[in-house]
Amino acid sequence: MPSVSVKLYSLFFKLILKRRLQNRIQNPNLTDDMTTSFGVTSRPEETIAAANPSFTDGVATKDIHIDPASCLSIRIFLPDTCLASPDSVAARVRTVGTKRSELGSRSFHRRNSYGSPETCNVVGSESNRRSSYSNGFSTGDLSVELENCAYRGYSPISKRCRKLPVMVQFHGGGFVAGSCDSVANDLFCRRIVKVCDVIVVAVGYRLAPESRYPAAFEDGVKVLHWLAKQANLAECGKSLGRKVDSRKADVQGHIADAFGASLVEPWLAVHGDLSRCVLLGVSCGANIADYVARKAVESGTLLNPLKVVAQVLMYPFFIGNAPTRSEIKLSNSYFFDKSMGILAWRLFLPEDEFNLDHPAANPLIPNRGGPPLKQMPPTLTVVAEHDWMRDRAIAYAQELKKVNVDAPVLDYKDCVHEFATLDMLLRTPEAQACAEDIAIWVKKYISLRGHEFSY
């Protein structure tokens, strides 16, 4: 059974959240907000973690607003393992001690994921500076530019940088709460980045009731198309970079959209391998991830070179008119009971479309639409023992298995809904174990060395 502290926190959490949900349903002032398509991506009561472009704990972050017509935004989590291959990192660490007395300029401390923290030195020479004419592409041989311990993210020409898989993450919160930059989600994404050795793109989709269905689902598809566009622009940048050498040519080779704005996102252009893209959804974010995966299958080669190779559904927010055994037995479970779930769906779905067997809510209904299940990517499902949503998530995984889709289920005993993403508060060993288990399975599909691990 969960600990006493978990039970007490769950009690207060449910009281506060249920009151907020009821207020949003009963508040007539929300009708004016619902008419705008710009929306909101976070709530005033949410505790936000500021973006930090330095590798203070091995992960750099930055926020990008990618859609001028709405508040859709993303937060990129970049691990320091992308800066060079493990062999070159080890070689650089070995030579630090011998060169320290010769370089003697300024120094800083940075965590090294492949060993103990070392003191690295950077000499401020002209060759290490970014050219203001180079569209963000440095002309020097330096693989990393650091200023005040922050990775500025300019694209190096050197081949020493690693290309990492990209994991697109959708946060939870019942479509009405949460954000990609909340403290809890920030800590969860940092853990996934370190354990899986990937770049995480956390999506700040529009929340309900200001933006009802299908706004959040459409935002997920927009992010996928934006990433595909980034991959194509990065390839264009490489082609232009090989042909031009002069500063004047660099200016002419500037990649821009129809309005003249630069489109290349340097962190993803240099370090992201979007041919190895994984979707990860948490709670209601799993519903979005599954929808985005189906749209990616429908798009086919239109998203090239981006390819969704797998998806991870963590305690998905599935529900239906016909209750499952867990929905009956665990209807008053910890943190997020069934009555609160129904309130959240009332806020998310348009009033004339409210139905617990809606295609967004129930993946098991016949004639759901979209591609056949056999075309879905490999799907890992994570469920918790004390979660009323577990049975429908397991049933969906079983339907995928019937059509020969790799769809294992990880079932964690004595755990509650959102146990892995609320570890900042719960402090359970299962949260770290869950991240490691996800890494083991995901590496079957993102590792360049083949299937090193399997269940």
Number of C-alpha atoms within 10 A of each C-alpha: 11 14 11 9 11 19 16 12 14 17 14 12 14 17 11 10 15 19 11 14 21 14 11 19 14 10 10 10 9 13 11 9 15 15 11 12 15 17 22 22 25 21 14 6 8 14 14 18 14 13 15 15 19 21 19 15 14 18 23 21 21 17 20 13 12 15 14 9 9 17 20 25 22 24 21 25 29 32 23 24 23 21 19 19 15 14 9 13 17 14 11 13 18 12 11 15 13 10 12 15 9 8 13 11 11 11 15 12 13 18 17 19 17 13 10 10 12 15 15 18 16 16 12 12 7 9 13 18 14 19 17 12 18 22 22 20 22 23 21 15 13 16 17 20 18 16 11 10 15 14 20 18 21 22 28 22 18 13 13 17 19 17 22 25 24 29 29 24 29 28 31 26 17 24 29 26 21 24 29 27 28 18 18 22 25 22 17 20 27 21 18 22 25 22 16 22 21 27 29 29 28 26 26 28 32 31 27 27 25 23 26 23 19 15 18 26 20 17 22 26 19 17 23 24 17 16 24 20 18 22 25 18 18 22 14 14 19 14 12 17 18 9 11 14 12 11 15 11 15 21 14 13 19 21 18 13 10 6 6 9 10 13 16 23 18 19 19 23 24 24 24 26 21 26 19 22 26 27 27 26 25 27 25 25 29 26 28 32 27 24 19 23 26 20 18 22 19 15 11 10 11 13 20 15 17 23 20 24 20 24 27 26 27 31 33 29 29 25 28 19 11 9 14 17 14 17 21 11 13 18 20 16 20 24 22 24 19 19 11 20 19 16 16 24 25 20 25 24 22 16 10 6 11 13 19 18 18 17 18 22 20 21 23 17 12 9 8 14 10 11 14 13 15 15 15 25 23 21 26 20 23 24 27 21 18 22 27 30 29 27 20 24 23 21 14 16 20 17 16 22 17 12 13 14 18 18 23 18 17 17 16 17 13 14 22 26 26 23 26 26 23 18 18 15 12 19 13 17 11 16 22 17 13 19 20 17 16 21 20 18 21 23 19 18 21 23 14 11 9 10 14 12 13 9 7
